[in-house]
Structures are given as C-alpha cells and as structure tokens.
Amino acid sequence: MLFRNLHVSFASAVAILVMLGGTASPALAVPAKNIVLVHGAWVDGSGWKPVYEILTRDGYSVSVVQEPLTSFENDVAATKRILDLQKGPCILVGHSYGGSIITAAGLHPNVVGLVYVAAHAPDVGENEGALGKQQNMPSATSKQKGAIRVTDDGFTFLDPADFYKDFAADLPRGQAEFESRSQVLTAAKVFTTPMTVAAWKTKPSWAIVAGADRVINPDLERWYYARAHSHTKELEGASHSVYESHPKEVAALIEEAARESQK
C-alpha cells in the first residue's frame, strides 16, 4: 500500500511538471575546482605565480608541479604525484614542453580536462623535438645556430643573450634577464622521448596560441590544437612567456575549461 501511494505521488509530480512545461533532467555537472599547473623546459613553476594568484582569488585550489627536467619519465612521474593528491576532478595545464608532460600524465583519473598554453601536444609515437621539422614548421629559435646550448653531460639551456627576444620579449627586460640567469637546465633527451599515450584523444582540451612565439612556431601550435579539436584562443603578439605576460587571458581559459569540461 505504501509503495502504491509513493508511486501515485511520483506520477502526480511528473504530471504537474509536464503541465508546467518542465522536463526531468539530470543534475548539473559540478565544475572542477582543482587546477594543476606544469611548467616547461628551462624554467620552474614560479612563472605561474600571476595565473596562480588569479585562480586562487577566484576560489580554485591550485597546485604547481616542480618537475626535475631530468627525463621525460621523471617529469611525468612528478606530475602524477601531484595529481594523486588532488581531492576531486582537476584541470591539468601545461606550458611549452609541459604540454608533452600533460599529454602523458593526463590519462590520470582525476583529470577531466587539459589546457595547452603555447605548448606541444604530440600523438602516440611522436616526440616534440622532431615535429617542427616534420611538419615544416621549425621555430625561430631552432633556426638560430647556438641559441640552444648543450652541456657536456647532455643538459640544455637557452643562451642568455637570446632569452629575452626568443622566450620573453613581452616581459619587462629585467625580469627576462633574471629568468635567463636562473634557468633550470633540461635534459636533452626529454625532447626526443616518443609518446606512448595521448590524453587529448579521450579528454577535452583547451589551448592558447602565442602569436609571436619564437620557441615554438605558432603555426605548429595551431596545427596541434586543430588536430586535437581543442577550444583555442590566439593572443596576437604574445611571446612564449604568454602565461606570465597575459595571466588574465590564460586564467580565463583555464576557468572556462573548469566550467565546461564535465558538461
């Protein structure tokens, strides 16, 4: 008898809803509130500070990975270590070489969306070091003899004399000079390690093209993001350091990913 009464009450409620023009619908997806930021080669996570400050002000829980840049495997492991600590769904963001890292680490179950910021997005079997040549889209930096220096034990850095114009032309000169002298030397082998997975194939992605990027050819960025069907925004005149020079725009796209990734 009780079950029958409940059934009648439910049916009546549905009938009233239909009469009022409403429809039964699932609960709205909750936006991701956790953001994980991954830096690229030759720098550390401190460059994310302007974006970090905007996101935290807007109520997001933000973590910055400090990957060692000693091998691709070590860098992916460092990123997964931070992803393991996230309490709930998160957006994984990568800049430059960090794009290759998030392409591999992005299969982590906590990740619901990817954001590429002037970043590489290779496919399975590809490596970022070869794609510029293969697609006939070499970067301006790669065409400058001696711009990328290599130590005797196989670690790379950008010649400080080239850092401002190639990496950070839209940052204050003094800031770029400091970054050029505080580079994190990066193992050359990270750029030639082939991908074994590609998270952008199964997870939604967003992307920013830095229109005046000299470290990655902007045409290569466009090619990557068209292939991945990323929701893409282009910032005309932005350097490779777009995440530092245009933090409002970068943070806005990350927040869009957080809102839209689970819809």
C-alpha angles and dihedrals in degrees: 000000000000091000090050092052091049091049091051092047092051092047090050091050091051091048091052091048091053091047089054091052096252130133132210110252137173121259115277115261114256113239116246109259098187122084126187117195122202122194127213136233124313094014138071135227096275090086088071092065097103091050091042091055093052094047095047091047087055092054103263126136105233129194125185119209116221099200115189097231089219097117137349090246092052092048093050090047091051090052094048089050090061092043089055088060095055116110101216137343118342144188114236115211128191134185123204109320085007086075090067089049095052090045087063101033093042093085087075108122093238092061115093099165143015130219121197114200110192083321143144119255108185126181128230110298093018130106126201094233093067103036097080091058095039092053092041089242105116118172123248089243094053090055093055111091111231096007091116109051126200126206124222090259095052105265122135136213137168115256105256089226089063099037099091098049096037105036109019113016093144095051124088108278093239093052092050091048091053092048090050089056096044100050121151104231109234128212109250091222093068089073095054102043108116119233119249096187136022115207094190088071092068105022130060116257141198126196146190123212113207101217096207098037113148099177093058119025107247088223089059090051090052090049092050094050096044089053092049092045088234122175095248135200123185122209109202114220094012118141128220086274090066092134089063100036097043105030095150093057093043093048091047092056091047090052090049089054090049092053098042106034097087099040 
